[in-house]
Amino acid sequence: TPLNAVELLVSMVNPMPGERVIDPACGSGGFLSAVARRWVAQGIDRSLAAGAIFGIDKDRYLAGLSAAHLSFVTLTSSNVFCADSLSWTAENGQPFALQDQFETFDVVLTNPPFGAKIVAASDRVKQAFDLAHRWKVDRATSQYVRQPKLQTSVPPQVLFIERCLSLVRSGGRIGIVVPESLVSGKN
């Protein structure tokens, strides 16, 4: 993500010291480092900043790079994990430190991977996502009702947006970079 875009989104979402921030597709840690730099410039203790910033990336190299970038700013170890944000498991398939952290983050800042080359989630993983299921209107109530059957094709980026919503607490904020087609297309 270009630095000017990172800085713009961070300033718009305005994470405040004391809030918990996560990037579930942190890549090299642009958003995480920007938040840490912002807080340190505001006089926040570096270790307190590091303890409130979390990152996840599926790629071991990128997770390590993100951890290093964040540690350069905070001068302490970081909370960056190599894990799959959709299956919510560590790289070795085991649960990880954020296992029970749904709806606990004040801010989600991310630029998730989008495009045709993104690996689709397994049906087992899709079961956990409302947007992976078919929905039907109940004629009696005019309400949509989730069906047990999965949709035939759900882009992983749609599931990723649902994951971001599952991480943020009620009243929290999400800053996310998405292609216009994802929010303006009929599907």
C-alpha positions as CSV (number, residue, x, y, z in Angstrom):
1,T,0.0,0.0,0.0
2,P,1.5,3.4,-0.9
3,L,2.6,5.3,2.1
4,N,0.4,8.3,1.2
5,A,-2.6,6.0,1.1
6,V,-1.6,4.4,4.5
7,E,-1.2,7.9,6.1
8,L,-4.5,9.1,4.7
9,L,-6.5,6.1,5.9
10,V,-4.8,6.2,9.4
11,S,-5.6,9.9,9.7
12,M,-9.2,9.3,8.7
13,V,-9.8,6.4,11.1
14,N,-7.7,8.2,13.7
15,P,-6.8,5.3,16.1
16,M,-6.4,6.8,19.6
17,P,-3.9,5.7,22.2
18,G,-5.4,3.0,24.4
19,E,-7.4,1.5,21.5
20,R,-6.6,-1.9,20.2
21,V,-5.7,-2.0,16.5
22,I,-5.4,-4.9,14.1
23,D,-4.5,-5.5,10.5
24,P,-5.5,-9.0,9.5
25,A,-3.6,-8.8,6.2
26,C,-0.7,-6.8,7.4
27,G,1.8,-7.6,4.7
28,S,5.0,-5.7,5.5
29,G,3.2,-3.7,8.3
30,G,2.5,-0.3,6.7
31,F,-0.7,0.4,8.7
32,L,0.8,-1.0,11.9
33,S,3.9,1.0,11.7
34,A,2.0,4.2,10.8
35,V,-0.2,3.9,13.9
36,A,2.9,3.2,16.1
37,R,4.7,6.2,14.6
38,R,1.7,8.4,15.2
39,W,1.3,7.3,18.8
40,V,5.0,7.6,19.6
41,A,5.0,11.1,18.1
42,Q,2.1,11.9,20.5
43,G,4.3,10.8,23.4
44,I,2.8,7.4,24.1
45,D,5.1,4.9,25.7
46,R,6.5,2.7,23.0
47,S,5.8,-0.6,24.9
48,L,2.2,0.5,25.5
49,A,1.8,1.2,21.7
50,A,3.3,-2.2,20.8
51,G,1.0,-4.0,23.2
52,A,-2.1,-2.5,21.5
53,I,-1.2,-3.1,17.8
54,F,-1.7,-6.5,16.2
55,G,-1.0,-7.9,12.8
56,I,-1.6,-11.1,10.9
57,D,-0.2,-12.3,7.6
58,K,-0.4,-15.6,5.9
59,D,3.1,-15.3,4.5
60,R,5.9,-16.1,6.9
61,Y,8.3,-13.6,5.3
62,L,5.8,-10.7,5.3
63,A,4.8,-11.4,8.9
64,G,8.5,-11.3,9.9
65,L,9.0,-8.1,7.9
66,S,6.0,-6.5,9.5
67,A,7.2,-7.6,13.0
68,A,10.6,-6.0,12.3
69,H,9.1,-2.8,11.0
70,L,6.9,-2.4,14.0
71,S,9.7,-3.3,16.4
72,F,11.9,-0.6,14.8
73,V,9.3,2.0,15.8
74,T,8.3,0.6,19.3
75,L,11.8,-0.7,20.2
76,T,10.2,-3.9,21.6
77,S,8.7,-7.1,20.4
78,S,5.5,-7.0,18.4
79,N,2.2,-8.8,18.2
80,V,2.5,-10.0,14.6
81,F,1.5,-13.5,13.8
82,C,1.9,-15.8,10.7
83,A,-1.6,-17.1,10.4
84,D,-4.6,-17.4,8.0
85,S,-7.1,-14.7,8.8
86,L,-10.0,-16.7,7.1
87,S,-9.4,-20.0,8.8
88,W,-8.2,-18.3,12.0
89,T,-5.4,-20.7,12.5
90,A,-1.6,-20.3,12.8
91,E,0.6,-21.3,9.9
92,N,1.0,-24.8,11.2
93,G,-2.8,-25.3,11.4
94,Q,-3.1,-24.9,15.1
95,P,-5.1,-22.2,16.9
96,F,-3.1,-19.0,17.7
97,A,-2.8,-16.3,20.3
98,L,-5.8,-14.3,18.9
99,Q,-8.1,-17.3,18.9
100,D,-10.8,-15.8,21.1
101,Q,-10.3,-12.1,20.1
102,F,-13.4,-11.6,18.0
103,E,-15.2,-8.3,18.6
104,T,-12.4,-7.0,20.8
105,F,-10.6,-4.5,18.5
106,D,-11.4,-0.8,18.4
107,V,-9.9,-0.3,14.9
108,V,-9.3,-2.6,11.9
109,L,-7.0,-1.1,9.3
110,T,-6.2,-3.2,6.2
111,N,-5.5,-3.5,2.5
112,P,-6.4,-7.2,2.0
113,P,-5.4,-9.1,-1.1
114,F,-7.8,-8.9,-4.0
115,G,-7.9,-10.4,-7.4
116,A,-8.2,-13.6,-9.4
117,K,-5.0,-15.2,-7.9
118,I,-6.4,-15.3,-4.4
119,V,-6.7,-18.9,-3.2
120,A,-10.4,-19.8,-2.4
121,A,-11.3,-20.8,1.1
122,S,-12.2,-24.5,1.7
123,D,-15.8,-25.4,2.4
124,R,-14.9,-26.1,6.0
125,V,-13.6,-22.6,6.4
126,K,-16.6,-21.1,4.5
127,Q,-19.0,-22.7,6.9
128,A,-18.0,-20.1,9.5
129,F,-19.0,-17.2,7.3
130,D,-22.6,-15.9,6.8
131,L,-21.7,-14.5,3.4
132,A,-20.6,-17.9,2.2
133,H,-24.1,-19.3,2.6
134,R,-27.1,-19.0,0.5
135,W,-29.9,-16.7,1.8
136,K,-33.6,-16.9,1.2
137,V,-36.4,-14.5,2.0
138,D,-38.9,-15.8,4.5
139,R,-42.2,-14.8,2.9
140,A,-44.0,-14.7,6.3
141,T,-41.5,-12.2,7.9
142,S,-39.9,-10.7,4.8
143,Q,-36.6,-11.3,6.5
144,Y,-33.5,-13.0,4.9
145,V,-32.8,-16.4,6.4
146,R,-29.4,-18.1,6.2
147,Q,-29.6,-21.5,4.5
148,P,-27.3,-24.4,5.4
149,K,-26.1,-24.8,1.8
150,L,-23.0,-22.8,0.7
151,Q,-23.0,-20.6,-2.3
152,T,-21.2,-22.2,-5.3
153,S,-18.6,-19.4,-5.6
154,V,-17.8,-16.8,-3.0
155,P,-14.7,-14.6,-3.6
156,P,-12.3,-14.8,-0.6
157,Q,-12.3,-11.0,-0.5
158,V,-15.9,-11.0,0.5
159,L,-15.2,-13.4,3.3
160,F,-12.3,-11.2,4.3
161,I,-14.6,-8.2,4.8
162,E,-16.8,-10.3,7.0
163,R,-13.7,-11.3,9.0
164,C,-12.9,-7.6,9.5
165,L,-16.5,-7.0,10.7
166,S,-16.1,-10.0,13.1
167,L,-12.9,-8.5,14.6
168,V,-14.1,-5.0,15.4
169,R,-16.1,-4.3,18.6
170,S,-19.5,-2.6,18.5
171,G,-18.9,1.1,17.8
172,G,-15.4,0.4,16.5
173,R,-14.0,1.6,13.2
174,I,-12.8,-0.1,10.0
175,G,-10.5,1.5,7.4
176,I,-10.2,-0.9,4.5
177,V,-8.9,-0.5,0.9
178,V,-11.3,-2.3,-1.5
179,P,-11.7,-2.2,-5.2
180,E,-14.7,-0.1,-6.3
181,S,-16.2,-3.2,-8.0
182,L,-16.6,-4.9,-4.7
183,V,-18.9,-2.3,-3.3
184,S,-20.6,-1.1,-6.4
185,G,-21.2,-4.4,-8.3
186,K,-24.6,-6.1,-8.3
187,N,-23.1,-9.3,-6.7
